[in-house]
Amino acid sequence: SRHSLEYLSMETNKLYVSNLPYTATEEEIRAMFAKVAKVKSLRMVTTKGGKFKGFCYVEYETEEAARRAVMELNDKDVGERKMQVAISNPPKATSKDSRIAFPEREDGTFKRKAKMNFMVPRAVSKPVAATKPVDSKSVDIDK
């Protein structure tokens, strides 16, 4: 059934934890989740500059420990926020071909053509009227 397939894609011993204060430290988060069971790994999601984005992934040794953590810690107040804890449900893996914005038809053509002019500077993309260069020495003002 469809639901059993979705269940297989879920990482049942890994949690997705969101709505954490940006000031939370790895030690604080680890200590909170270690009260439930031994934490196997913790990955805090940060910006390229290293600032915490307010969510992380916590992995336990067992599915049972992860379920217990959801029951005990979901909606817990952390600072000024209510922390959200759920079993991790990563997006399904996609093949390279399925990342194309416009699906390919059986005959190899695309359903819609993408306009790539967003990559061309405006000055270059606008048509310019064909004009004869004006040279101040050759212009006859008396005509």
Secondary structure, DSSP 4 states (H G I P E B T S, - for coil): -HHHHHHHHSEEEEEEEES--TT--HHHHHHHHHTTS-EEEEEEEE-TTS-EEEEEEEEESSHHHHHHHHHHHTT-EETTEE-EEEEE-PPPP--GGGG-SSPBPTTS-BSSPPP-GGGS-HHHHS-----PPP-TTT--TT-
